[in-house]
């Protein structure tokens, strides 16, 4: 085993100039009132790696152009389709117009572990909420399902960008498994 060079890794990926020519996965992301510009940048970078169809930024979530977002996004703000909605309900409506089920990443009375989602639920919009208060109650009320990441320590939740990364890549795995059947 040896570590791959940057050129070798780049040869395995879609060239930036061809990103608009490839199919995106039937997964949308939505950030609901995220405070941290660095979390937003990290979610952009993760969304690029997962090749989601669109990222919806809502409420007081900061949006590009911002140097703090760019610092962690590393250029992904130009490779991930995104839109900003002041009202989170408008973001939900946009996702539903595109046929996506609304899936909140939140502890609720009906949450299931993130790895138990079934492939018949795509297209899907994964909603991640505020770092302190979680997903807005109005969005939770109108969600089609809720996923949670089981926690085994003292803390009740993970950093918003980390939780998004775990859940979105599990959605990618489930979609690709379905596609390969």
PyMOL commands that set and color helices and strands:
alter all, ss='L'
color gray80, all
select helices_A, chain A and resi 6-12+16-21+37-50+67-73+76-78+88-97+114-116+119-121+137-141+160-179
alter helices_A, ss='H'
color red, helices_A
select strands_A, chain A and resi 25-32+52-58+82-85+101-105+112-113+124-129+145-148
alter strands_A, ss='S'
color yellow, strands_A
deselect
rebuild
show_as cartoon
